[in-house]
């Protein structure tokens, strides 16, 4: 495992949808801390192979036998 992750946090003003792109985290200054932590979790998940595999394994177990469906309406 890597000793550290190099990442960049871009802080936006106004309304903005938080997201992660590789090692870049985009958040709004007004976002709650839980949003920042959530996005940092994606950086770890996507850049640490062991964590990535654990997340995929969890998702496979959690959704076993279910049909995919659109959550956004």
C-alpha positions as CSV (number, residue, x, y, z in Angstrom):
1,X,0.0,0.0,0.0
2,X,1.1,3.5,-0.7
3,X,2.5,5.5,2.2
4,X,0.5,8.5,1.1
5,X,-2.0,9.7,-1.5
6,X,-1.3,12.8,-3.4
7,X,-4.6,14.6,-4.0
8,X,-5.9,18.1,-4.7
9,X,-9.0,19.7,-3.2
10,X,-10.7,22.4,-5.2
11,X,-13.0,24.5,-3.2
12,X,-15.8,26.2,-5.0
13,X,-18.1,29.0,-3.9
14,X,-21.9,29.0,-4.5
15,X,-23.9,26.0,-5.5
16,X,-21.8,23.1,-6.7
17,X,-22.2,19.3,-6.7
18,X,-19.3,17.6,-4.9
19,X,-17.5,14.9,-6.8
20,X,-14.2,13.1,-7.1
21,X,-12.1,12.7,-10.3
22,X,-9.1,10.4,-9.7
23,X,-7.2,12.3,-7.0
24,X,-9.0,15.6,-7.3
25,X,-11.8,16.4,-4.9
26,X,-14.3,19.1,-5.9
27,X,-16.4,20.5,-3.0
28,X,-18.2,23.7,-2.2
29,X,-17.1,25.9,0.6
30,X,-20.6,25.6,2.0
31,X,-20.7,21.7,1.9
32,X,-21.0,19.9,5.3
33,X,-17.9,18.1,6.6
34,X,-19.7,14.8,5.9
35,X,-19.6,15.6,2.2
36,X,-15.9,16.3,2.3
37,X,-15.2,13.0,4.2
38,X,-17.4,11.1,1.7
39,X,-15.5,12.5,-1.3
40,X,-12.1,11.7,0.5
41,X,-13.3,8.2,0.9
42,X,-13.8,7.9,-2.9
43,X,-10.2,9.0,-3.4
44,X,-8.9,6.3,-1.0
45,X,-11.3,3.7,-2.5
46,X,-10.1,4.5,-6.1
47,X,-6.4,4.7,-5.4
48,X,-5.6,1.9,-2.8
49,X,-6.1,-1.4,-4.6
50,X,-6.9,-3.4,-1.5
51,X,-9.6,-1.0,-0.4
52,X,-11.0,-0.9,-3.9
53,X,-11.3,-4.7,-4.0
54,X,-12.9,-4.7,-0.5
55,X,-15.5,-2.1,-1.6
56,X,-16.3,-4.1,-4.8
57,X,-16.6,-7.3,-2.8
58,X,-19.0,-5.6,-0.3
59,X,-21.1,-4.2,-3.1
60,X,-21.3,-7.7,-4.8
61,X,-22.4,-9.3,-1.5
62,X,-24.8,-6.5,-0.7
63,X,-26.6,-6.6,-4.1
64,X,-26.4,-10.3,-4.8
65,X,-29.4,-11.4,-6.8
66,X,-30.8,-7.9,-7.3
67,X,-31.6,-6.4,-10.7
68,X,-29.9,-3.1,-11.3
69,X,-32.4,-0.1,-11.2
70,X,-32.1,3.6,-11.8
71,X,-32.2,5.5,-8.4
72,X,-32.4,9.0,-9.9
73,X,-35.8,10.0,-11.1
